[in-house]
Amino acid sequence: MNVIDKVFGISPSVLALRSQRTEMISANLANADTPGYKAKDIDFQAALGRATGDYELLQTNKAHMTVNGIDKDEGMYRVPVQPSLDGNTVETDREHGAFMENAIRYQASLDFLGARIKSTLQTLRGE
């Protein structure tokens, strides 16, 4: 673990994953009227665990997919409450809610990181 990791902890990983989730939700909303489009999302806790090396996912069956990290083209497909006739699984109300929650959590993470940076700078200046 380097000094940066000790000072900032998992905050950089959290921000990167929140940003990636924002892109995924935005893609879902942009494709709300695309026939056959499947809404995607990520399991944030599992992705954070992989990003920080907290735990390793086990492949319990050879038919299961292996996951080494979240790529922009990866993610879990959402199961719609009420699927549309054209096969599109985007539910705009659900996506807007997920977007807002993610935005609030992103801002909270950013505020926390900003406070950590300010505290570190004050320590370095001897204040």
Contacts in CASP RR format, 6 or more apart in sequence:
PFRMAT RR
TARGET T0000
AUTHOR 0000-0000-0000
METHOD contacts of the structure
MODEL  1
MNVIDKVFGISPSVLALRSQRTEMISANLANADTPGYKAKDIDFQAALGR
ATGDYELLQTNKAHMTVNGIDKDEGMYRVPVQPSLDGNTVETDREHGAFM
ENAIRYQASLDFLGARIKSTLQTLRGE
7 116 0 8 1.000
7 120 0 8 1.000
8 113 0 8 1.000
8 116 0 8 1.000
10 48 0 8 1.000
10 51 0 8 1.000
10 52 0 8 1.000
11 109 0 8 1.000
11 112 0 8 1.000
11 113 0 8 1.000
11 116 0 8 1.000
12 113 0 8 1.000
13 48 0 8 1.000
13 51 0 8 1.000
13 52 0 8 1.000
14 48 0 8 1.000
14 109 0 8 1.000
15 106 0 8 1.000
15 109 0 8 1.000
15 110 0 8 1.000
15 113 0 8 1.000
16 51 0 8 1.000
17 42 0 8 1.000
17 44 0 8 1.000
17 47 0 8 1.000
17 48 0 8 1.000
17 51 0 8 1.000
17 70 0 8 1.000
18 102 0 8 1.000
18 105 0 8 1.000
18 106 0 8 1.000
18 109 0 8 1.000
19 106 0 8 1.000
20 42 0 8 1.000
20 70 0 8 1.000
20 72 0 8 1.000
21 41 0 8 1.000
21 42 0 8 1.000
21 44 0 8 1.000
21 102 0 8 1.000
22 99 0 8 1.000
22 102 0 8 1.000
22 103 0 8 1.000
22 106 0 8 1.000
23 72 0 8 1.000
24 40 0 8 1.000
24 41 0 8 1.000
24 42 0 8 1.000
24 72 0 8 1.000
24 75 0 8 1.000
25 41 0 8 1.000
25 95 0 8 1.000
25 98 0 8 1.000
25 99 0 8 1.000
25 102 0 8 1.000
26 99 0 8 1.000
27 40 0 8 1.000
28 37 0 8 1.000
28 39 0 8 1.000
28 40 0 8 1.000
28 41 0 8 1.000
28 90 0 8 1.000
28 95 0 8 1.000
29 90 0 8 1.000
29 92 0 8 1.000
29 95 0 8 1.000
29 96 0 8 1.000
29 99 0 8 1.000
31 37 0 8 1.000
31 88 0 8 1.000
31 90 0 8 1.000
32 88 0 8 1.000
32 90 0 8 1.000
32 92 0 8 1.000
32 95 0 8 1.000
33 88 0 8 1.000
34 88 0 8 1.000
35 86 0 8 1.000
35 87 0 8 1.000
35 88 0 8 1.000
36 86 0 8 1.000
36 87 0 8 1.000
36 88 0 8 1.000
36 89 0 8 1.000
37 87 0 8 1.000
37 88 0 8 1.000
37 89 0 8 1.000
37 90 0 8 1.000
38 77 0 8 1.000
38 78 0 8 1.000
38 88 0 8 1.000
38 89 0 8 1.000
39 77 0 8 1.000
39 78 0 8 1.000
39 80 0 8 1.000
39 89 0 8 1.000
39 90 0 8 1.000
39 91 0 8 1.000
39 95 0 8 1.000
40 75 0 8 1.000
40 76 0 8 1.000
40 77 0 8 1.000
40 78 0 8 1.000
41 75 0 8 1.000
41 76 0 8 1.000
41 78 0 8 1.000
41 98 0 8 1.000
42 70 0 8 1.000
42 74 0 8 1.000
42 75 0 8 1.000
42 76 0 8 1.000
43 76 0 8 1.000
46 57 0 8 1.000
46 67 0 8 1.000
47 69 0 8 1.000
47 70 0 8 1.000
48 54 0 8 1.000
49 55 0 8 1.000
50 56 0 8 1.000
50 57 0 8 1.000
50 67 0 8 1.000
50 68 0 8 1.000
50 69 0 8 1.000
50 70 0 8 1.000
51 69 0 8 1.000
51 70 0 8 1.000
57 66 0 8 1.000
57 67 0 8 1.000
59 66 0 8 1.000
67 74 0 8 1.000
77 89 0 8 1.000
78 89 0 8 1.000
78 91 0 8 1.000
78 94 0 8 1.000
79 89 0 8 1.000
80 89 0 8 1.000
80 90 0 8 1.000
80 91 0 8 1.000
81 91 0 8 1.000
81 94 0 8 1.000
82 91 0 8 1.000
83 89 0 8 1.000
END
